Amino acid sequence: MDRVVAGRGGNKPIRYRFVVRGELRASATGLLEGLSVRREGGFSVITGKIIDQSQLHGDIDWLDERGIEIVSFSPAENPGLDRPGDIDG
């Protein structure tokens, strides 16, 4: 099985899906540029294209520095999960 890594070796950006505990407000996610957030039953689902490993690690660090618990993250299989405007301020 091939391992999927964001942007490695000139690959196209990969759409990732992060699930974090808690319902984030739009203002809390302003620095996660290019990613959309929707709230769902006590969790927030963050989706969007990750250009490279540096951005992936930066987004993970950004969440960690704010004490936001990452429940899971993986390449997103369903592009319909990425709908800008799903979260209100």
C-alpha positions as CSV (number, residue, x, y, z in Angstrom):
1,M,0.0,0.0,0.0
2,D,1.3,3.4,-0.9
3,R,1.7,6.0,1.8
4,V,0.1,9.4,1.2
5,V,2.2,12.3,2.2
6,A,1.2,15.9,1.6
7,G,3.1,17.6,-1.3
8,R,6.0,15.2,-1.3
9,G,7.9,14.8,-4.5
10,G,6.0,17.4,-6.4
11,N,2.6,15.8,-5.7
12,K,-0.5,17.9,-5.8
13,P,-1.8,19.3,-2.5
14,I,-3.9,16.7,-0.6
15,R,-7.2,17.4,1.0
16,Y,-7.1,16.5,4.7
17,R,-9.8,16.1,7.3
18,F,-9.1,16.9,11.0
19,V,-11.6,16.2,13.7
20,V,-11.0,18.1,16.9
21,R,-12.9,18.0,20.3
22,G,-15.2,21.0,20.8
23,E,-17.2,23.3,18.6
24,L,-14.8,25.9,17.3
25,R,-16.0,29.4,16.3
26,A,-14.8,31.0,13.1
27,S,-12.8,33.5,15.0
28,A,-10.9,30.7,16.7
29,T,-9.8,29.2,13.4
30,G,-8.8,32.4,11.5
31,L,-5.2,31.4,11.2
32,L,-6.0,28.1,9.5
33,E,-6.0,29.7,6.1
34,G,-7.7,27.9,3.3
35,L,-9.4,25.4,5.5
36,S,-13.1,25.2,6.3
37,V,-14.7,24.3,9.6
38,R,-18.0,22.9,10.5
39,R,-19.4,21.9,13.9
40,E,-20.9,18.5,14.5
41,G,-22.1,17.1,17.8
42,G,-19.5,18.4,20.1
43,F,-16.7,18.2,17.5
44,S,-15.3,20.4,14.8
45,V,-14.4,19.0,11.4
46,I,-11.7,21.0,9.6
47,T,-11.1,20.2,6.0
48,G,-9.0,21.6,3.2
49,K,-6.0,21.2,0.9
50,I,-2.6,20.9,2.6
51,I,0.2,22.0,0.3
52,D,3.1,20.2,1.9
53,Q,4.4,18.7,5.2
54,S,5.4,22.0,6.5
55,Q,1.9,23.3,6.3
56,L,0.5,20.1,7.8
57,H,2.9,20.3,10.8
58,G,2.2,24.0,11.1
59,D,-1.6,23.4,11.3
60,I,-1.1,20.6,13.8
61,D,1.2,22.8,15.9
62,W,-1.3,25.7,15.7
63,L,-4.1,23.5,17.2
64,D,-1.8,22.0,19.8
65,E,-0.6,25.4,21.0
66,R,-4.2,26.4,21.7
67,G,-4.9,23.3,23.6
68,I,-7.3,22.0,21.0
69,E,-7.4,18.2,21.1
70,I,-7.0,16.5,17.8
71,V,-9.2,13.4,17.7
72,S,-8.1,12.3,14.3
73,F,-6.7,13.5,11.0
74,S,-6.3,11.8,7.6
75,P,-6.5,12.5,3.9
76,A,-10.2,13.3,3.2
77,E,-11.9,10.9,0.9
78,N,-15.0,13.0,0.3
79,P,-14.5,16.4,-1.2
80,G,-18.0,17.3,-0.2
81,L,-16.8,17.6,3.4
82,D,-15.0,20.8,2.5
83,R,-17.7,23.4,2.3
84,P,-16.6,27.0,3.0
85,G,-19.0,28.9,5.3
86,D,-20.2,25.8,7.2
87,I,-19.3,27.6,10.4
88,D,-20.6,30.9,11.6
89,G,-18.9,33.4,13.9
